[in-house]
Amino acid sequence: MSTKRILIVEDEVIIAEDIRMMVEKCGYDVCGMITSGESAVQEAKEIDPDLVLMDIMLGKNMNGMQAAQEINETLKVPFIFITAYADDDTIEKSLHVDPYGYIVKPFDERELKASMELAFYKYEMEIALKASEEKYKLIFNNIQDVYLEIDLYGKILEISPSIQSFTSHVRENLINRNIGDLIENKRDKEQLLKKIMQHKQLQDYEITINNGNNEVIPCSVSCRLSLDELNNKEKIVCSLRDISQRKKLEKKVLRTERLAGVGQLAAGIAHEIRNPLGNISSSIQFCLRKYDIPVNLKQYLEIIQRNSENANMIIKELLEFATPRDIKLEPIFIVDVLENAISLVEARCKQRGVVITKNYTSNIPELLIDANWMQQAFVNFFINAVDAMPKGGEIIIECSYNVDEVMISFCDNGDGISDENLAKIFDPFFTTKSEGTGLGLSLVYQIISAHNGTIDITSEIGEGTCVYVKLPVKEGRN
């Protein structure tokens, strides 16, 4: 991977030189040092940098915000604004340029590095999100909507064959059946008919339909009242669209926003809390070693020590979570990674009375993956499964191959997860355990996504949980 190229725009020569040295110490190349907004616009167009460090207060003719806005009209490049003024008015004005961060003078190398890494991380996530949006937009534009006619009581008079494109229903079998047999929620059916009768039409009303295999599909339906000219009776004409991909994309967008927020939080915590927390911990350790402390006082000092260590561990996990994954892709047999992960949890499983059953398909090809990160993800699945079976149980691992992807599943017969908790399972900080930060599955989601894979979890209370991972064959990251 080539070294990132940084353009510095700063009218104070000495400050610019200090920034250059810090940037290079952080491992980046400085591709230019500019002192005016006008020159910055021209230079950026010529050298196309990976990131611009832009002083807000430049010359009279063009300030940093104006220069950034003009550059953005022709180039998509991340900016970090450098300023000695962090007042609300300055911040509000700069928001119109959509910067990727701010750094307030004076600053040190560590603060600059954190700001640049977070800016690159946010920029890469936006690029990936845009690619996903274009992909799903193409899919949406080519999906054939389902044409549907029903009478005022919900009986299906006509339905197009396209219903078979995303469900197992046969068109002919649906004719003369009630729309309620297709709509999953009875209240959705009642509300649908009620709203149509009240307003004569309905636009993009969201419902869930049963696909015929006991699975639900989110759909958008638009309807209007129409007069059947053949029998002079009113009927309801609808178009039905599968919005499963849109819903998945919306979840990804929300998750991306949460991750960006966590990244900013992590950087702030590292700067504001980590050092004083370290001072507390080292001071307590010194007192416990150096002085003969009464027992009743010593126990309170030990409580402080334990809790400061726990807090430091949380900060460490936050930083690990917020830092972009350094994925090193190599051709690896996924079964070898699974076996290594199993060896790490075998003792824990034996202690809890948990049996691991393996079912691997033969001739599974190599995948381009980072074995260490993928192993960490698999270990997380195993630990969660074991924790869900305090009285023992079984974990069934299946690994199979289908043309262009490998599927791995981890199923346990533990306590299961409620639908409410399942919807939040990948959210940062969400956990049902008494200990832990709730970042484990969020980190796992990042790892799988970085490999262009997908992860899905299904669960039933009292029955158990299944984790399904799909990884592309011989593909790297986008």
Secondary structure, 3 states (H helix, E strand, C coil): CCCCEEEEECCCHHHHHHHHHHHHHCCCEEEEEECCHHHHHHHHHHHCCCEEEEECCCCCCCCHHHHHHHHHCCCCCCEEEEECCCCHHHHHHHHHHCCCCEEECCCCHHHHHHHHHHHHHHHHHHHHHHHHHHHHHHHHHHCCCEEEEECCCCEEEEECHHHHHCCCCCHHHHCCCEHHHCECCHHHHHHHHHHHHHHCEEEEEEEEEECCCCCEEEEEEEEEEEEECCCCEEEEEEEEEECHHHHHHHHHHHHHHHHHHHHHHHHHHHHHCHHHHHHHHHHHHHHHHHCCCCHHHHHHHHHHHHHHHHHHHHHHHHHHHHCCCCCCCEEECHHHHHHHHHHHHHHHHHHHCEEEEEEECCCCCCEEECHHHHHHHHHHHHHHHHHCCCCCEEEEEEEEEECCEEEEEEEECCCCCCHHHHCCCCCCCCCCCCCCCCCHHHHHHHHHHHCCCEEEEEEECCCEEEEEEEEECCCCCC
